[in-house]
């Protein structure tokens, strides 16, 4: 059984997620930033989260439902825990169990050893 994280994520958190390469329902090969859109509490202290895909690719081509967070955003960028300009797509979301099957601490772990960046 996957281990659950001790901190509940909140909507708006940026987490490190093995975002699935759809349509496969399996975890993706590497953790990447994802934006928490919704959190649902399940029985037994478990959580399901809806997350939006994040990438550092194709940053100049923002489409409808996409936005980027960059160092020029000042405090918002610093508080995000990101270390590079990142684009999020609200059109590309999935619902996942908030467990170590899908989520990992970020590479630089600015806020401790949990998936929240």
Secondary structure, DSSP 4 states (H G I P E B T S, - for coil): -PPBPSSPP-TT-EEEE----TT--SPPSS-EEEEEEEEEE-GGG-EEEEEEEEESSSTT---TTEEEE-GGGTHHHHHHT-SS-EEEEEEEEEEEESBTTTB---SS-TT-SSSB-
